[in-house]
Structure formats: structure tokens, C-alpha cells
Amino acid sequence: MSIFSRRAEIVTDENKIDELLSRGVAEAIVRNDLRRKLLSGKRLRVKLGIDPTSPDLHIGRSIPLLKLRDFQTLGHKVVLIVGDFTAVIGDTSDKDAERPMLAREDIEKNKKTYYDQIGKLIDLSLAEFRYNSEWLAPLTYREIGEHADLFSVADFISRDNIASRLKAGKRVSLREVLYPLMQGYDSVAIKADVELGGTDQKFNLLAGRTLQEKYGQEPQNIVMNPLVEGLDGRKMSSSWGNVIPLTASPSDMYGKVMSMADAQVRTYFELCTRVPTGEIERIMEMHPKESKMSLAKEIVEMYHGKDAAEKAQSGFMQPGDAPEYKFLRGGKIRDIADTVGISVSELRRLVSAGAIEVVGGEKIENIDAGLKDCTLKIGKHRFLKITFE
């Protein structure tokens, strides 16, 4: 059965609406007005924009995507905007330094995989999928000036991260001032009733309300999600490598979840999954390692399916618990790739890094080395017992 709701009718169940407005929600503007609209049965246009600044989305991006799915499940129209135009400018809402301008070629390359990645969480056959170059590219300098006239420089530089940069003597380019105008105009172009985003984007989200009023539209409501910490406890950032990419292999994804601190497990359950709240409470009463294993399996299953999740979990054991696999004699190390759920290129990388070894023996130095009866240690926590038919 599909995880997506294909019902045409709008769901107005109060309990479901209250959960929509509370789980993973740091702030809602204006909450009572949005709740009233959700209860009214009106089909809302719910907007989320994502800039293709890198080829891989990470699990932090899944938080607003899951909230978008919540709206979709209640029958509302979701509008996904890939910011192929805003990505050129770069959003510095969560940055402590100026973001460099991206080349058009890099943006085109990055956005190619977004459709499939987003489709892991959203039913794209029921969604509106747009690129904001469609309406931002044709804007005239006069129109941009009219948009800019609605905001003051003081409004922009009062934002915490901008104020901190200025105080530290760091450069803030005039280009950065344009970003909130562009994101705000996205809401005008698609006539958004609701916009989703992180708490770091509050200024940009509010800009949408201001611009919609200028164009005679009712200001959108806003639902902001908290930001999740990366695996090392710092701010999640691809540049720091503390993320879980949505494109990670099942075994790598499982291992990354298992590497996080015990204190992060509940937060990831609440923000990055849709395990019922009561079930989360039960899981959190378990031993911390068991709770984390439950989270790791749930996340892998969300992106790769149940079989892949079970295989990833079975490989994350102690040597004595290693699953046993039979191979034909004459096989090579490269033949274990499918068994452990990774590509040959990833296997080669692990071998090159010295991350695969025979338990109680030597490291594997070549993926074309012959297989023999042994237990292999793959990375820090995966084990595989090899026997022959």
C-alpha cells in the first residue's frame, strides 16, 4: 500500500490538524488563522522552495519535506519550487559568511537528481513542481526596485547572522539583500496560501507576506520547523560532512545514524520520521543502543525499503553475530558489494581507506583479492561471515 494519500477530499479531522500544526513546528504565523482554514475544508496551496546548491539533499531537508507530505496527506496541493534562479544569489540565512555565486552549469547539474530524491517523500504525481527561473528571470529592474522599496536596510541587517557578520567586520554583499525579495516573489507567482521553512528563514518567509499584500493577495501563513543538529552535534552542513545524504547507501545511512549521540535520537525520531508519538515514547524506554537501532532501521526503510533496512541492520553487529553468506569458490572481494548493499565503487573506496579487514587477520588491499572462509569487518560496525557452497 502506498504511503501517500490519494484521496481527493480535504481531511478536516481536528486531531490530525492539531498534530500537523505541532509536530516538528517551532512557530506558525498566523497559527489560529491557518487552523481555521484547515478546518474549513478549503484546499490550500502549500509551498516549499529548495535551492540546488549541492547534488544531494540531506536528512535536514527531510523535515520540511515531511511536513509538506503531512499537508498532502490531508488533501492539500503542494507546490515544490526548485530555486534554480535563487541558487545563483545564494541564501545566507543560516551562514556566517557570504555564500559564493553558483555557476549556471553547477545548478543545472545539481538539480537533475532533485526530482527523484524528493519523490522518496512526496507523491510528485499529485504535486506542482516548478523552477523559479520561470518568473524571476523576466523581472525588470523597475519591478525589482518596487519590491526592494518595501523593505529597509535596517530590517535586513538586524537579522542575527547578518548583524554578527557586520560586528565581526565580515563582508555582506548587496547581492545577499536580493534573496528575500526573490523568495518572497515566489509566493506571489504561485499564489501560496502557506509556506514552509526553517526558523533561520523567518525574514525570507515574512517577505512573502509583504509582497503578496503589494500584489493584492491574502498573505500566506507560515509554518517553521526547528533545525536539526548534524551527526557531530554541530550545525548540520554538507561542508562539514556531518549530514546523512538521502542518496546514501542503506548500510552507510544505517551506520551514520548509529554514529550520532544518544541524546539526538528522540529529536530525529520526532523531526525526521513519522513514527507515532506514542510509539516513540515506547522506543525511548528501551536501551539507548536499541532505540538508536530502531531509528536507524526506520530511516533506512523510509528511503530504501524494508528489505534494505533489515539487511543494513543485520550487518551492523558484532563478529559473532555476523550474518553468513555463501559464495562460489573463485569469487573475489568485489562480489560482496551487492550482499552488503553498496556499490563496487563504494567498496573500492572502503578498501583504499583500509576500512575492510579479516577479523583476526590482515586488511584487504584489493577488491580483486580472492574470497576465503573468514569473517570480514566492513567499516567500524558491519560484519560478514563468508562460507562457500
C-alpha positions as CSV (number, residue, x, y, z in Angstrom):
1,M,0.0,0.0,0.0
2,S,1.3,3.5,-0.9
3,I,2.5,5.7,2.0
4,F,0.7,8.6,0.2
5,S,-2.9,9.6,0.4
6,R,-4.6,9.7,-3.0
7,R,-8.0,10.9,-1.6
8,A,-9.4,13.9,-3.4
9,E,-11.3,15.2,-0.4
10,I,-9.9,17.5,2.2
11,V,-9.4,16.0,5.6
12,T,-10.7,18.2,8.4
13,D,-10.1,15.9,11.4
14,E,-9.2,18.2,14.3
15,N,-6.7,15.8,15.9
16,K,-4.8,15.4,12.6
17,I,-4.8,19.1,12.0
18,D,-3.5,19.8,15.5
19,E,-0.7,17.3,15.0
20,L,0.1,18.9,11.7
21,L,0.5,22.2,13.5
22,S,2.5,20.9,16.4
23,R,4.8,18.1,15.5
24,G,8.1,19.4,14.2
25,V,6.8,23.0,14.3
26,A,8.8,25.7,16.0
27,E,6.5,28.6,15.1
28,A,3.4,29.1,13.0
29,I,2.3,32.5,11.6
30,V,-0.6,33.0,12.0
31,R,-1.5,29.7,13.7
32,N,-5.1,30.3,14.5
33,D,-5.9,31.7,11.1
34,L,-4.2,28.6,9.5
35,R,-6.0,26.2,11.7
36,R,-9.3,27.9,10.8
37,K,-8.6,27.5,7.1
38,L,-7.6,23.8,7.5
39,L,-10.8,23.1,9.4
40,S,-12.9,25.0,6.7
41,G,-12.3,22.4,4.0
42,K,-10.6,24.8,1.7
43,R,-7.8,23.2,-0.4
44,L,-4.7,25.2,0.3
45,R,-1.6,25.8,-1.9
46,V,1.4,24.8,0.3
47,K,4.8,26.0,-0.9
48,L,8.3,24.7,-0.2
49,G,11.4,26.0,-2.0
50,I,14.7,24.2,-2.2
51,D,17.8,25.6,-3.9
52,P,20.0,23.1,-5.8
53,T,23.3,24.2,-4.1
54,S,24.6,20.6,-4.0
55,P,23.7,17.4,-5.8
56,D,22.5,15.6,-2.7
57,L,19.7,16.5,-0.3
58,H,20.4,15.6,3.3
59,I,18.1,14.5,6.1
60,G,17.8,18.0,7.5
61,R,15.9,18.8,4.3
62,S,13.5,16.0,5.0
63,I,12.0,17.9,7.9
64,P,10.0,20.4,5.8
65,L,9.5,17.8,3.1
66,L,7.8,15.5,5.6
67,K,5.7,18.5,6.8
68,L,4.8,19.1,3.1
69,R,3.7,15.4,2.9
70,D,1.6,15.9,6.0
71,F,-0.3,18.7,4.2
72,Q,-0.5,16.4,1.1
73,T,-2.0,13.6,3.1
74,L,-4.8,15.9,4.3
75,G,-5.6,16.6,0.7
76,H,-3.9,20.0,0.1
77,K,-2.0,21.0,-3.0
78,V,1.8,21.0,-2.5
79,V,4.0,23.2,-4.7
80,L,7.7,22.4,-4.8
81,I,9.9,25.1,-6.1
82,V,13.4,24.2,-7.1
83,G,15.3,27.5,-6.9
84,D,17.4,27.4,-10.0
85,F,17.4,31.2,-10.0
86,T,17.7,31.9,-6.3
87,A,20.6,29.5,-6.1
88,V,22.6,31.9,-8.2
89,I,22.3,34.6,-5.5
90,G,22.5,32.2,-2.5
91,D,20.6,32.2,0.7
92,T,22.8,33.2,3.7
93,S,20.1,32.8,6.3
94,D,22.0,30.0,8.1
95,K,25.5,31.0,7.1
96,D,28.2,33.0,9.0
97,A,29.9,34.1,5.8
98,E,29.0,35.2,2.3
99,R,27.9,32.3,0.0
100,P,29.6,32.3,-3.3
101,M,27.6,32.7,-6.5
102,L,27.0,29.4,-8.2
103,A,27.7,28.8,-11.9
104,R,24.7,28.1,-14.1
105,E,26.3,24.7,-15.1
106,D,26.6,23.6,-11.5
107,I,23.0,24.5,-10.8
108,E,21.8,22.5,-13.8
109,K,23.9,19.5,-12.7
110,N,22.7,19.6,-9.1
111,K,19.0,19.9,-9.9
112,K,18.9,16.8,-12.1
113,T,18.6,14.4,-9.2
114,Y,16.2,16.5,-7.0
115,Y,13.1,15.1,-8.6
116,D,13.9,11.5,-7.7
117,Q,15.2,12.4,-4.2
118,I,12.1,14.5,-3.3
119,G,9.9,11.7,-4.7
120,K,11.0,9.5,-1.9
121,L,8.8,11.5,0.4
122,I,6.3,13.4,-1.7
123,D,3.9,12.0,-4.2
124,L,5.0,14.0,-7.2
125,S,2.2,12.9,-9.4
126,L,-0.1,15.0,-7.1
127,A,2.3,17.9,-6.7
128,E,3.1,21.0,-8.6
129,F,6.8,21.0,-9.5
130,R,8.2,24.4,-10.6
131,Y,11.5,26.2,-11.2
132,N,11.6,29.8,-10.1
133,S,13.6,31.0,-13.1
134,E,10.2,30.9,-14.8
135,W,9.1,34.1,-13.2
136,L,12.2,35.6,-11.7
137,A,14.3,35.8,-14.9
138,P,11.7,38.0,-16.8
139,L,11.6,40.7,-14.0
140,T,12.6,44.2,-15.0
141,Y,14.9,46.4,-13.0
142,R,11.9,48.6,-12.2
143,E,9.9,45.7,-10.8
144,I,12.9,44.7,-8.6
145,G,13.2,48.3,-7.4
146,E,9.5,48.3,-6.5
147,H,9.9,45.1,-4.5
148,A,13.0,46.4,-2.7
149,D,11.2,49.6,-1.8
150,L,9.0,47.6,0.6
151,F,12.0,46.8,2.9
152,S,14.6,48.8,4.7
153,V,18.3,48.0,5.0
154,A,17.8,48.2,8.8
155,D,15.3,45.3,8.5
156,F,17.9,43.2,6.7
157,I,21.0,43.9,8.9
158,S,19.0,43.4,12.1
159,R,19.0,39.6,11.4
160,D,21.2,37.8,13.9
161,N,23.6,36.2,11.5
162,I,24.0,39.4,9.4
163,A,24.4,41.5,12.5
164,S,27.1,39.1,13.8
165,R,29.0,39.2,10.5
166,L,28.9,43.0,10.4
167,K,30.1,43.2,14.0
168,A,33.0,40.8,13.2
169,G,34.0,43.0,10.2
170,K,32.9,40.4,7.7
171,R,31.7,41.4,4.2
172,V,28.0,41.4,3.5
173,S,27.3,41.9,-0.2
174,L,24.3,43.9,-1.7
175,R,23.6,40.7,-3.7
176,E,22.5,39.0,-0.5
177,V,19.8,41.6,0.1
178,L,18.1,40.4,-3.1
179,Y,17.5,36.9,-1.8
180,P,14.5,37.6,0.5
181,L,12.9,39.6,-2.4
182,M,13.2,36.6,-4.7
183,Q,11.9,34.1,-2.3
184,G,9.1,36.4,-1.4
185,Y,8.1,36.9,-5.0
186,D,8.0,33.1,-5.4
187,S,4.9,33.2,-3.1
188,V,3.3,35.8,-5.3
189,A,4.0,33.8,-8.5
190,I,2.4,30.6,-7.3
191,K,-0.2,32.3,-5.1
192,A,0.9,30.4,-1.9
193,D,-1.6,30.0,1.0
194,V,1.1,28.5,3.2
195,E,4.9,28.5,3.1
196,L,7.2,26.0,4.9
197,G,10.8,26.7,6.0
198,G,13.3,26.6,8.8
199,T,13.4,29.0,11.7
200,D,16.6,30.5,10.1
201,Q,14.4,31.7,7.1
202,K,11.9,33.7,9.1
203,F,12.8,37.0,7.4
204,N,12.5,35.5,3.9
205,L,9.2,33.8,4.8
206,L,7.8,37.1,6.1
207,A,8.9,38.8,2.9
208,G,6.4,36.6,1.0
209,R,3.6,38.0,3.1
210,T,4.7,41.6,2.4
211,L,5.0,41.1,-1.3
212,Q,1.7,39.3,-1.6
213,E,-0.1,42.2,0.1
214,K,1.5,44.5,-2.6
215,Y,0.0,42.4,-5.3
216,G,-3.4,42.2,-3.7
217,Q,-3.1,38.6,-2.5
218,E,-4.0,37.4,1.0
219,P,-0.7,37.0,3.0
220,Q,0.4,33.4,3.3
221,N,0.5,31.6,6.6
222,I,3.9,30.3,7.6
223,V,5.0,27.1,9.3
224,M,8.6,27.0,10.5
225,N,10.5,23.9,11.6
226,P,13.4,23.7,14.1
227,L,16.8,23.0,12.7
228,V,18.3,19.6,13.5
229,E,21.9,19.2,14.6
230,G,24.4,17.3,12.5
231,L,25.8,13.9,13.5
232,D,28.7,15.6,15.4
233,G,26.4,17.9,17.4
234,R,27.4,21.0,15.3
235,K,25.1,22.8,12.8
236,M,24.3,20.4,10.0
237,S,26.4,21.3,7.0
238,S,27.4,19.3,3.9
239,S,30.8,21.1,4.0
240,W,31.4,19.6,7.4
241,G,30.4,16.1,6.4
242,N,28.1,15.7,9.4
243,V,24.9,15.0,7.3
244,I,23.0,11.9,6.3
245,P,22.5,12.3,2.5
246,L,19.2,11.0,1.2
247,T,21.3,9.2,-1.5
248,A,23.5,7.3,1.0
249,S,23.5,3.6,0.6
250,P,21.4,1.6,3.1
251,S,24.4,0.4,5.1
252,D,26.1,3.8,5.1
253,M,22.8,5.5,6.1
254,Y,22.3,3.0,8.9
255,G,25.9,3.4,10.1
256,K,25.7,7.2,10.1
257,V,22.5,7.1,12.3
258,M,24.3,4.7,14.7
259,S,27.2,7.2,15.0
260,M,25.0,10.0,16.4
261,A,24.8,10.8,20.1
262,D,22.2,9.1,22.2
263,A,20.7,12.4,23.1
264,Q,19.9,13.1,19.4
265,V,17.7,10.0,18.9
266,R,14.4,11.4,20.1
267,T,14.8,14.6,18.1
268,Y,15.5,12.7,14.9
269,F,12.5,10.4,15.6
270,E,10.2,13.4,16.0
271,L,11.5,15.5,13.2
272,C,12.8,13.1,10.6
273,T,10.3,10.2,10.8
274,R,6.6,9.8,11.1
275,V,6.6,7.1,13.8
276,P,3.6,7.9,16.0
277,T,4.4,9.8,19.1
278,G,3.2,7.1,21.5
279,E,5.4,4.6,19.7
280,I,8.4,6.9,20.1
281,E,7.8,7.0,23.8
282,R,7.9,3.2,24.0
283,I,11.0,3.0,21.9
284,M,12.8,5.6,24.0
285,E,12.2,3.4,27.1
286,M,14.4,0.8,25.5
287,H,18.2,0.5,26.0
288,P,19.8,3.6,24.2
289,K,21.5,1.3,21.6
290,E,18.3,-0.5,20.8
291,S,16.5,2.9,20.5
292,K,19.1,4.1,18.1
293,M,19.0,0.9,16.1
294,S,15.2,1.3,15.8
295,L,15.7,4.8,14.5
296,A,18.4,3.7,12.0
297,K,16.2,1.0,10.6
298,E,13.2,3.3,10.3
299,I,15.2,5.9,8.4
300,V,16.8,3.4,6.0
301,E,13.3,1.9,5.4
302,M,11.9,5.3,4.5
303,Y,14.4,5.8,1.7
304,H,15.3,2.3,0.6
305,G,12.5,-0.1,1.7
306,K,12.1,-2.8,4.3
307,D,14.4,-5.4,2.8
308,A,17.3,-3.0,2.6
309,A,16.7,-1.8,6.1
310,E,16.7,-5.4,7.5
311,K,19.9,-6.2,5.6
312,A,21.6,-3.0,6.8
313,Q,20.7,-3.8,10.4
314,S,21.8,-7.5,10.1
315,G,25.2,-6.3,9.0
316,F,25.6,-3.9,12.0
317,M,26.6,-6.5,14.6
318,Q,29.5,-8.0,16.5
319,P,31.7,-10.6,14.8
320,G,29.9,-13.5,16.4
321,D,26.5,-12.1,15.2
322,A,27.7,-11.7,11.6
323,P,25.2,-12.9,9.0
324,E,26.5,-15.8,7.0
325,Y,26.6,-15.7,3.2
326,K,27.6,-18.5,0.8
327,F,29.7,-17.7,-2.3
328,L,31.1,-19.8,-5.1
329,R,34.7,-20.7,-4.9
330,G,36.9,-18.5,-7.1
331,G,34.9,-15.4,-6.1
332,K,36.6,-12.0,-5.3
333,I,36.1,-9.4,-2.7
334,R,34.2,-7.2,-5.3
335,D,31.5,-9.9,-5.2
336,I,30.4,-8.9,-1.7
337,A,29.2,-5.5,-2.9
338,D,25.6,-6.4,-3.5
339,T,25.5,-8.5,-0.4
340,V,26.3,-5.6,1.9
341,G,24.2,-3.2,-0.1
342,I,26.9,-0.9,-1.5
343,S,28.2,-0.2,-5.0
344,V,31.5,-1.6,-6.3
345,S,32.9,2.0,-6.4
346,E,32.0,2.5,-2.7
347,L,33.6,-0.9,-1.9
348,R,36.7,0.2,-3.7
349,R,36.8,3.4,-1.6
350,L,36.5,1.5,1.6
351,V,39.3,-0.9,0.6
352,S,41.5,2.1,-0.3
353,A,40.8,3.6,3.1
354,G,41.8,0.4,4.8
355,A,38.3,0.0,6.2
356,I,37.8,-3.7,5.3
357,E,39.7,-6.4,7.1
358,V,39.6,-10.0,8.0
359,V,38.6,-10.4,11.7
360,G,41.8,-11.5,13.5
361,G,43.8,-11.1,10.3
362,E,45.0,-8.7,7.7
363,K,43.4,-5.7,5.9
364,I,42.0,-6.2,2.4
365,E,44.1,-4.2,0.0
366,N,42.5,-5.0,-3.4
367,I,38.8,-5.6,-4.3
368,D,40.0,-8.3,-6.8
369,A,41.6,-10.3,-3.9
370,G,40.1,-13.8,-3.7
371,L,37.4,-14.8,-1.2
372,K,38.2,-17.3,1.6
373,D,36.4,-18.7,4.6
374,C,36.5,-15.8,7.1
375,T,34.5,-13.0,8.9
376,L,35.1,-9.6,7.3
377,K,34.9,-6.4,9.2
378,I,33.5,-3.6,7.0
379,G,33.9,-0.2,8.5
380,K,33.5,0.1,12.2
381,H,30.4,-2.0,12.9
382,R,29.5,-4.2,9.9
383,F,30.5,-7.8,9.8
384,L,30.0,-10.5,7.2
385,K,30.8,-14.2,7.5
386,I,31.9,-15.8,4.3
387,T,31.5,-19.6,3.5
388,F,31.4,-21.5,0.2
389,E,28.7,-23.6,-1.4
